[in-house]
Amino acid sequence: MNATELIKLMNRSPFDPLEIHMNDGSVINVSESFSIATERTSPCFIVYTADKMDVVSYRNVAKVTTPVGVE
């Protein structure tokens, strides 16, 4: 995963929610594209939720999936 790949996922229309699976086994759920911030040359991205902000290094991302059955 890198910034260019994440930006492509963020810009899909309609946006499909994402599950970002981390190398440590945790999962970050992203329900809206505006919940993610990054730049093309950045080594990390930020995911905003109602109660916190996660700064994530791309090198710690194992995979990104779209949950099945999400409308």
C-alpha positions as CSV (number, residue, x, y, z in Angstrom):
1,M,0.0,0.0,0.0
2,N,1.2,3.5,-0.8
3,A,-0.3,6.9,-1.0
4,T,-1.2,6.7,-4.7
5,E,-3.1,3.4,-4.2
6,L,-5.0,4.8,-1.1
7,I,-5.9,8.0,-3.0
8,K,-7.4,5.9,-5.8
9,L,-9.5,4.0,-3.2
10,M,-10.6,7.3,-1.6
11,N,-11.7,8.8,-4.9
12,R,-13.9,5.9,-6.1
13,S,-17.4,6.9,-6.8
14,P,-19.4,5.7,-5.1
15,F,-17.0,5.3,-2.2
16,D,-17.0,1.8,-0.7
17,P,-16.1,1.5,3.0
18,L,-12.6,0.1,3.6
19,E,-11.1,-2.2,6.2
20,I,-7.4,-1.4,6.6
21,H,-5.7,-4.5,8.1
22,M,-2.5,-3.7,10.0
23,N,0.5,-5.9,10.4
24,D,-0.2,-6.3,14.1
25,G,-3.6,-7.8,13.3
26,S,-5.7,-4.7,14.2
27,V,-8.3,-3.3,11.7
28,I,-9.2,0.3,11.0
29,N,-12.6,0.7,9.5
30,V,-13.2,3.7,7.2
31,S,-16.8,4.4,6.3
32,E,-16.4,7.8,4.5
33,S,-13.7,9.0,2.1
34,F,-13.4,12.3,3.9
35,S,-12.2,10.4,7.0
36,I,-8.8,9.8,5.4
37,A,-6.1,12.4,4.8
38,T,-2.8,11.9,2.9
39,E,-0.6,13.3,0.2
40,R,1.0,11.5,-2.7
41,T,4.5,11.7,-1.3
42,S,3.6,11.0,2.3
43,P,4.9,8.0,4.2
44,C,1.7,7.9,6.3
45,F,-2.0,8.7,6.3
46,I,-4.4,9.9,8.9
47,V,-7.8,8.3,9.7
48,Y,-10.3,10.5,11.6
49,T,-13.1,9.1,13.7
50,A,-15.6,10.8,16.1
51,D,-13.3,10.2,19.1
52,K,-9.8,9.9,17.8
53,M,-7.2,10.3,15.1
54,D,-4.9,7.5,13.9
55,V,-1.6,8.3,12.1
56,V,-0.7,5.2,10.1
57,S,2.5,4.4,8.3
58,Y,2.0,2.7,5.0
59,R,4.7,0.2,5.8
60,N,2.5,-1.1,8.6
61,V,-0.5,-1.9,6.4
62,A,-0.9,-5.6,5.5
63,K,-3.9,-5.2,3.2
64,V,-7.0,-3.1,2.4
65,T,-10.3,-4.8,1.8
66,T,-13.9,-3.8,1.1
67,P,-16.3,-5.6,3.3
68,V,-18.7,-8.0,1.5
69,G,-22.3,-7.0,1.5
70,V,-21.8,-3.3,2.3
71,E,-24.3,-1.0,0.5
